[in-house]
Amino acid sequence: LTQLNINANCDGVDSLPDIIFTIGNNNYAIPSSIYVLREQALGGKTVCEAGIQGSSGSEWIWGDTFIRAWYSVFDHGGLRVGFARSINP
């Protein structure tokens, strides 16, 4: 995530690359418009930060950032999860 160079002042955020997660043989792209969170700080200033958290290992927290880009269906009986591109990212 540090390689993305998300500027806290939001400069260049719209030109950042998609983040692509690979699950099995499928790639799931998340555009910067979804993975960069724009928040209003005290004093009305807009700040940007990553909406995905990672670690130095292989654990990631995708949370609502992934779900905004990909509709998720959980099949508890079949022990599987399905994804489809969201129409309202």
Buried (B, 14 or more C-beta within 10 A) or exposed (E): BEEBEBBEEBEEBEEBEBBEBEEEEEEBEBBBBBBBBEEEEEEEEEEBEBBBEEEEEEEEEBEEBBEBBBEEEEEEEEEEEEBEEBEEE
